[in-house]
Amino acid sequence: MRGFGDLEAVVMHRVWDHGSPVTVRELFDELARERAIAYTTVMTTMDNLHRKGWLARVKEGKAYRYTATASREEYSARLMREALDGGGDTQAVLSHFVAQMDGEESEMLRAVVRRLAERRPQ
Amino acid sequence: MTTALPLLGYAVAVAWWAPALLARLTAGGVSARLGLAAWLTAMASVLAAAAVALQFLARSAVDGWDRLAQVVCRSVSGQACTATGYQGAALEFALAVIAIVAGLTAAALAWRYGRSVQRAQRLTRAHADVARITGRRLPGDDRAVVLDAAQPVAYCLPGRPATIVVSSGALTLLDERQLGAVLAHERAHLAGRHHLVIALTRGLAAALPAVPLFARGAGHVARLAEMCADDAAARRSGRGALLSALLAMATGAAVPAHALGASACAVTARLHRLVDYPGPARRARYGLTLAAVTILLALVPVLLAGFAGR
């Protein structure tokens, strides 16, 4: 584990994998089997995730049961949309490994591939 | 006033004539890094020369203020003043107005630019937070995360910590060496702070669209930044791996309706360059020419300002 942000990721992935609503205690028991971690750390992390809108919670007896507000796929899809049609809003669009291309450019690209193929021996 | 003229002349000449020369020298991306330096130096040089010239104009207007006020009073009170004195004062007054208006406009544009950069930074940070929580770790690079998405996509998010995002679609398309090339390319963007360079030149192009150096320069700078990152990736993983990674990512990508223009990152120009990589003699020739142009662009305004200041 490298830092607090990473713990948030670990907790979210656990909650997603769980499917059903989960308590801090249940998640702590799972995590404690794999790493040295304090109960309060897990509690604080889940509380933070709730505050940031990642987790919803319902009180059940003395404890809260947490669920993810959106699925992993929904978040990924939202990020991809943002990254692809950000229109200059985020700095992500400035750094795409390859830019989206128009028809003319992809035609030119196929021409490059053809030329490469001709160059190769055999 | 006359001290400012050579500086203004220089700024105008470079702003209007340098783009054609620089475009010719940097079109093929031979020594991309020097090409990038030459464009940025030309822009800095024009801005500095214009700023110093404006400052001289404003100062000469302030120095001549007493004379100006006298002339204006005398003419208002009905006493005729000499034609030449009146003309001189009018000219000085006009220059002072121009200098003040230009200064205020520059300040307003800088403020608006700062706001847009802040907004981009905020959105980027939010995007990176979601990516880091949602993504899976990519073994071998602590900054890289994998997002589940069919489109082959790779990009980086500057900030602390910086994040590189690779889609699962890209992972299935690339072999290990190609992935290494893609990651090296994105790491080079982060290390070179290319997002700042590109945001700055785009901001200048948006603020001063009538000035060819800025209007045309932004596209060239973006393309050369890509090529610099390509050079870093080719050094790390080999030109073959980078070339095949580019081809795989580019042809495997869906093309949405709102596609960015061909100039955005010029994939074809990058590919041509990797296929026909220039030999050492051509690299040396272009490198020396670009270095000479860059040094001239840096020195001339300093010399002119030095003479003007005497």
Contacts between the chains, C-beta under 8 A, distances in Angstrom:
chain1	res1	chain2	res2	distance
A	2	B	142	6.8
A	5	B	129	7.7
A	5	B	132	5.9
A	5	B	133	7.7
A	5	B	161	7.8
A	6	B	132	7.8
A	8	B	133	5.5
A	9	B	132	6.0
A	9	B	133	4.8
A	9	B	134	7.9
A	9	B	135	7.7
A	12	B	133	5.2
A	12	B	134	7.3
A	13	B	136	7.8
A	54	B	133	6.9
A	72	B	134	5.9
A	72	B	148	6.8
A	73	B	148	6.3
A	75	B	130	5.9
A	75	B	133	7.8
A	75	B	134	4.2
A	76	B	134	6.0
A	76	B	135	8.0
A	76	B	147	4.6
A	76	B	148	4.7
A	76	B	149	5.5
A	77	B	149	7.1
A	78	B	130	7.5
A	79	B	127	6.5
A	79	B	130	5.9
A	79	B	131	5.8
A	79	B	134	6.8
A	79	B	147	5.9
A	79	B	149	7.9
A	79	B	165	7.5
A	80	B	147	6.9
A	80	B	149	4.5
A	80	B	151	6.6
A	80	B	153	6.7
A	80	B	167	7.0
A	82	B	127	5.9
A	83	B	127	7.3
A	83	B	153	6.5
A	83	B	155	6.0
A	83	B	165	7.0
A	84	B	151	7.4
A	84	B	153	7.1
A	84	B	256	6.5
A	85	B	256	7.0
A	85	B	258	6.0
A	86	B	123	7.7
A	87	B	258	7.8
A	88	B	120	7.7
A	88	B	202	7.6
A	89	B	119	7.6
A	89	B	120	6.5
A	89	B	123	5.4
A	90	B	120	6.3
A	90	B	123	4.5
A	90	B	124	4.6
A	90	B	127	5.1
A	90	B	157	7.5
A	91	B	120	5.5
A	91	B	121	7.3
A	91	B	124	4.4
A	91	B	157	6.6
A	91	B	158	5.7
A	91	B	195	4.5
A	91	B	199	7.1
A	92	B	124	6.5
A	92	B	127	6.1
A	92	B	155	4.9
A	92	B	156	7.6
A	92	B	157	5.6
A	92	B	165	7.4
A	93	B	155	7.6
A	94	B	194	7.3
A	94	B	195	5.2
A	94	B	198	5.0
A	94	B	199	7.0
A	94	B	222	7.6
A	95	B	155	4.8
A	95	B	156	4.6
A	95	B	157	7.8
A	95	B	158	7.9
A	95	B	186	6.6
A	95	B	189	4.8
A	95	B	194	7.0
A	95	B	195	6.4
A	96	B	153	7.0
A	96	B	154	7.1
A	96	B	155	4.7
A	96	B	265	6.8
A	97	B	153	7.7
A	97	B	154	4.0
A	97	B	155	6.7
A	97	B	170	8.0
A	97	B	182	5.4
A	97	B	185	5.9
A	97	B	186	6.7
A	97	B	245	7.8
A	97	B	246	7.7
A	97	B	249	5.8
A	98	B	246	6.2
A	98	B	249	4.7
A	98	B	250	4.5
A	98	B	253	6.5
A	98	B	265	6.9
A	98	B	267	5.3
A	99	B	260	5.2
A	99	B	264	4.3
A	99	B	265	3.7
A	99	B	266	7.9
A	99	B	267	6.3
A	100	B	253	6.8
A	100	B	255	6.1
A	100	B	256	6.1
A	100	B	259	4.2
A	100	B	260	5.3
A	100	B	264	7.6
A	101	B	250	6.6
A	101	B	253	7.5
A	101	B	255	6.0
A	101	B	259	6.2
A	101	B	262	7.1
A	101	B	267	6.2
A	102	B	255	7.2
A	102	B	259	5.1
A	102	B	261	6.8
A	102	B	262	5.9
A	103	B	255	7.5
A	104	B	262	6.5
A	105	B	262	4.5
A	105	B	267	6.5
A	105	B	268	5.7
A	106	B	250	7.4
A	106	B	251	7.2
A	106	B	255	6.7
A	108	B	268	4.5
A	109	B	247	7.4
A	109	B	250	5.7
A	109	B	251	6.6
A	109	B	267	6.4
A	109	B	268	5.8
A	109	B	271	6.7
A	110	B	251	7.6
A	112	B	247	7.9
A	112	B	268	6.6
A	112	B	271	4.8
A	112	B	272	6.6
A	112	B	275	6.5
A	113	B	247	6.2
A	113	B	251	7.6
A	115	B	275	7.1
A	116	B	243	7.9
A	116	B	275	6.2
A	119	B	275	8.0
